[in-house]
Amino acid sequence: MSRRTILITALVALAFAASVALLVARRGASADADDDVSPTASVTTAPIQSGTLTDVATAYGVVQADPAGTITLAAPRALIVQRVLVQPGQAVAAGQGLITVASAPGTDLAYRQAVDAATAAQGDLARVQRLFDAHLAAADQLTAARKAEADAQAALAAEQQQGAGPASQTLAAPGAAVVTNIAASPGDRIAQDASLMTLARQGAVSARLGLEPGAGAFAVGEAVTLHPVAGGGAVASRLAMVGRATDPQTKTILALAPLNGAALPIGAGVEADVVTGSHLGLTVPRAAVVFDETGDHVFVVAGGKARRVFVTVGRDYGDATEIKGPLAAGELVAVQGAYELQDGMAVKVAGQ
């Protein structure tokens, strides 16, 4: 090999080594640059708010007729039911016919006896009066005849007041009401004073609630918001009665809240938010709270970084949610984009 050939080979080798070194240097610089670039998320923020929050306990119940507004339609005498003119749950007006009845055979007999006794007493009084006028009867005889006639008339009036006499009679609603229960059917023989049906005076309805002991300090007059389970608008009310003993079956405390004229059907289920007090607390927008497998948390944004803070979540107050944790009012938390963040991630606040 000539000296010229050796020199060319050496130059080629040197150039190749320089190319390799330059490529390695560029790759290293690129890797270092990649290491220096960290992911950045764009978020919106909102300050943590502090204020007085209402303590609310949730209870469940059913719409019922107020005991004071319940009317029991009873049989005025022993009778036989001929027709039932209404259905359970039907609203009726004052004077509307509810049930048609006829007197039982024994009742008819008592009425006829009262009529006959009154007629006989009237006749006897007239006879004694004539004798007395003719000085053929004593004054005490006239007095006795008058008393007997008065007693017979009173007995007849009592029978008539109970509806005896007509072949059939239609019993009417004493006022505007809702039929809650019917205890008789056509053909039934009903004893005197037995229940025929139960009515609830319209407007006299309330929610019967079962309060969980220990859920709060329940007191008469506390505000209640009733939500029909089947849907519909909320009804504002207040506790009118709070029991002092638990139900042996449900282990809840009975409470009543009037519906204040709301047209909810008797027997409808309701959910109630009962105010039990108030406290100071912190709230954030509901979207600021992240729920995942690590636990409930928010991201506090400060210095261009997102810091994860685990919290205990309370109830919602409109669009805000109560939180408890190592936080202070006024700190900024991520709202939109919060679910994309990781602890320590660089953030860019939208609009800044």
HELIX and SHEET records of a PDB file:
HELIX    1   1 ARG A    3  ASP A   36  1                                  34    
HELIX    2   2 PRO A   67  GLY A   69  5                                   3    
HELIX    3   3 PRO A  105  ASP A  133  1                                  29    
HELIX    4   4 ALA A  139  GLN A  161  1                                  23    
HELIX    5   5 ARG A  286  ALA A  288  5                                   3    
HELIX    6   6 ALA A  338  GLU A  340  5                                   3    
SHEET    1   A 2 THR A  40  VAL A  43  0                                        
SHEET    2   A 2 ALA A 346  VAL A 349  1                                        
SHEET    1   B 2 THR A  45  PRO A  47  0                                        
SHEET    2   B 2 LEU A 332  ALA A 334 -1                                        
SHEET    1   C 7 VAL A 235  ARG A 238  0                                        
SHEET    2   C 7 ALA A 223  PRO A 228 -1                                        
SHEET    3   C 7 GLY A 269  PRO A 285 -1                                        
SHEET    4   C 7 GLN A  49  ALA A  65 -1                                        
SHEET    5   C 7 VAL A 205  LEU A 211 -1                                        
SHEET    6   C 7 ILE A 253  PRO A 258 -1                                        
SHEET    7   C 7 MET A 241  THR A 246 -1                                        
SHEET    1   D 4 THR A  70  ALA A  74  0                                        
SHEET    2   D 4 SER A 195  ARG A 201 -1                                        
SHEET    3   D 4 ALA A 177  ILE A 182 -1                                        
SHEET    4   D 4 ALA A  91  VAL A  92 -1                                        
SHEET    1   E 4 GLN A 169  ALA A 172  0                                        
SHEET    2   E 4 GLY A  97  SER A 103 -1                                        
SHEET    3   E 4 LEU A  79  VAL A  84 -1                                        
SHEET    4   E 4 ARG A 189  ILE A 190 -1                                        
SHEET    1   F 5 VAL A 235  ARG A 238  0                                        
SHEET    2   F 5 ALA A 223  PRO A 228 -1                                        
SHEET    3   F 5 GLY A 269  PRO A 285 -1                                        
SHEET    4   F 5 ALA A 320  LYS A 324 -1                                        
SHEET    5   F 5 THR A 312  TYR A 317 -1                                        
SHEET    1   G 2 HIS A 297  ALA A 302  0                                        
SHEET    2   G 2 LYS A 305  PHE A 310 -1                                        
END                                                                             
